[in-house]
Amino acid sequence: MLDIKFIRENKELVKENIRNKFQDEKLPLVDEVIDLDIKIRELKQKGDTLRQDRNTISNEIGILVKEKKLEKVEENKKKVSEINKTLIDIEKDEEELSKKLRDNMLVIPQMMDKTVPIGKDDSENVEVERFGEAFVRDYEIPYHADVCESLSGLDKESAGRTSGNGFYYLVGDIARLHEATIAYARDFMISKGFTYCIPPFMIHSDVVTGVMSFPEMEAMMYKIENEDLYLIGTSEHSMIGKFQGQIIDEKSLPIAMTSYSPCFRKEVGAHGIEERGLYRVHQFEKQEMIVLCKKEDAMTWYNKMWSYTVEFFRSMDLSVRTLECCSGDLADLKVKSCDVEAWSPRQQKYFEVGSCSTLGDAQARRLGIRMKTEKGNEYVATLNNTVIASPRSLIAILEQNYQKDGSVKIPKVLQPYMGGLEVIKPKDNK
């Protein structure tokens, strides 16, 4: 959410930002919020004037009582009563207009960084850098679900009976490999100086609207029936929410935390082969990182954070690339974002395994997260980044380490988390 003062003083710049995001339908909102702001300030001024008048008249009543000018006392009391009635109406109007203003402000997108490439959708995202070789095997690599099944590691049929499409059972060594990546990601981030945390897996609606836009919420979140609770789509939601309404000492910044959680998403639009596999599922697990810092330090942290994810995947000898998100693919609260994508030797293309974003003070404004400085209280900047999301990361490991004999090599850094196991072999090949 932008500062109304910023919108007031930079109307055309805000409109240009909206056009660059190809959201022309939101352009009228800029003029509307400015108009609402004018009306609210006029009401405030009128209310302040009436309160001053009321105080003056009330003070006069005391003097008039002493002077026994009872007729004048009654006249002044009547004036006070009329002022009070008018103030009630003003306050009601102010409250209604303020709500409308905030609702509109929540829809106006955050100002993007000047370096964000202009494009309509994810097809116009820009590759930045590759890390590792985009290799092709001289033998066929099966679909990842088939690899898992051949290793007795996946049961979607049973999950369909218990929970429906988009759910799965991971079994045996595949389940161990999944958990090994999560555990390794935890330890990796702790080694980078991040504080480990396990957050609540459900959050209130005001936290949801504080961390994401309404369209995102509708497309992603599961709501608990008859409760003001939503299942988290990523631990970022509850981790940023942890600081809701807090004033943080400037000296405590930056705050860098890494968190584990299961994640729950509707994944609207999952279909075809994706539905059979593990690309789009309703439940998965993540190791996340979040940072709260001064706004001037946000871009430094942004570059650190995505580089940690690249380093993490490269430590498992997995080939990845970074992809700059264009303006049309940038969520409304984001200033700048990039995806980390893993190479799929089966498909001979990259697929997303993580995303890093800096949101400026958008979430902090919505949630009231500020830092205490010598000059007063200021909003902080917030950032988030995926360390690893499994089973997406599991797919990358399976495909890039699949062997001709149907076995899967386990990356060396994960072997200690697997009891020293080096290779997962099919049952008939053990």
URKAWO-V906939 format. One line per field, one symbol per residue. phi: phi as a letter, one per 40 degrees, with the letter a starting at -180 (. if undefined). psi: psi as a letter, one per 40 degrees, with the letter a starting at -180 (. if undefined). burial: # if it has 9 or more other ideal C-beta (glycine too) atoms within 8 Angstrom, else .. Layout:
phi->???
psi->???
burial->???
//
This chain:
phi->.ccdcccdcbdccccccccccfbdccdcccccccccccccccccccccccccccccccccdccccccfccccdcccccccccccccccccccccccccccccdcccccccccccccccacaccbcbcbabbgcccbccbcbcddcccdcccfbbbcccccccbhcgbabcbgcccccdcccccccdccccccgcccabcccbbccccdccbaccdcdccbcccccgbcabcccacddcccddbdgcbccdccccbbbbbbacbbacfchcagcccccbcbbcaabbbbbbbbacdccccccdccccccccccccccgbcbabbcccdcbcdccccaabbbbccbcccfacbcbaababbfbdccccbgbbbcbcchcbccbbbaaccabbcdccccccccbcbdcgcbccddccdccbggcbabbcdcbc
psi->hihdddddefdddddddddeeffdeeddddddddddddddddddddddddddddddddddddddddefgddddddddddddddddddddddddddddddddddddddhiihiidehihidaeeeihhdiihihgihieihhiidddddddefehgdddddddeaieiihhibddddddddddddddddddeeeihiihiieiiiddddedeiidddddddihhhheigiihieiedddddddeheihhhdeeiihhihiiiiihidfhehibddddaedhiehaiihiiihhiideeddddddddddddddddddefhhiiihhhideehideidiiiihhihhddefiiiheihhihebedddddefhiihideahiiiiiiiihdihheddddddddeehideeihihideeddeffehdhhiidee.
burial->##.#.###..#..##.#####.#..##.##.###.##.##..##.##..##.##..##.##..##.......#..##.##..##.##..##.##..##.###.#########...##.#....####...##.#..#...#####.#####.##.#..##.....###.##.##############.###...#.##.#...#...#######..##..##..#....#############.##...#.#..#########.###.#..#...##.###.##.############.###.##..##.###.#####.#############################...######################......##########################..###.##..##.##..#.####....
//
